[in-house]
Amino acid sequence: MVRQLGELENAIMTRVWQWNRPVTVREVLLDLQSEREIAYTTVMTVLDKLHRKGWLRRDRAGRAYRYEPVSSREAYTAALMNDAWATSDNPAAALVHFFGLMSPEQREALRDALRVAALFPPDPTGPDSGEDGTDTGETRPGPAR
């Protein structure tokens, strides 16, 4: 189960995901300071916690560390959605309600995603298939966190 990021963790991860390159504590600090008062040690502590939780990898660069994401924001969002969906006693009904909450743009994005997913159907001989090659409906577990 993926734990939702806290407010400051999310603000930091948003920057790391957007910049899409290794970042230092100082870079994150300077950007965060444009919208809030925050100490260097606070940013350093949160980056370290995100590293220990498996969200970031880090490499030493002189006396500092450079942090980069282990996975994408999209993968994080998908894991949250999967966890939320798994809590339902009636997943089909939950999806119907979810679709009802979507904007027209979100529904179009869903249609696009389903078209892309259709280009890569499950391997009929893979671990999700039954003896006759039909899909069993089971999903493969994602990366451990």
QUICOR-V311528 format. One record per backbone hydrogen bond with DSSP energy under -1.0 kcal/mol. CO is the residue of the C=O (numbers start at 1). NH is the residue of the N-H. Records with the same first field share a line. If there is no record, write none. Layout:
BEGIN
CO = NH + NH
END
This chain:
BEGIN
6 = 10
7 = 11
8 = 12
9 = 13
10 = 14
11 = 15
12 = 16
13 = 17
14 = 18
15 = 19
16 = 20
23 = 67
24 = 28
25 = 29
26 = 30
27 = 31
28 = 32
29 = 33
31 = 34
32 = 35 + 36
39 = 43
40 = 44
41 = 45
42 = 46
43 = 47
44 = 48
45 = 49
46 = 50
47 = 51
48 = 52
49 = 53
50 = 55 + 56
51 = 54
55 = 70
57 = 68
59 = 66
61 = 64
64 = 61
66 = 59
67 = 23
68 = 57
72 = 76
73 = 77
74 = 78
75 = 79
76 = 80
77 = 81
78 = 82
79 = 83
80 = 84
81 = 85
82 = 86
85 = 88
90 = 94
91 = 95
92 = 96
93 = 97
94 = 98
95 = 99
96 = 100
97 = 101
103 = 107
104 = 108
105 = 109
106 = 110
107 = 111
108 = 112
109 = 113
110 = 114
111 = 115
112 = 116
113 = 117
114 = 118
116 = 119
117 = 120
123 = 126
126 = 129
128 = 136
130 = 133
134 = 130
END
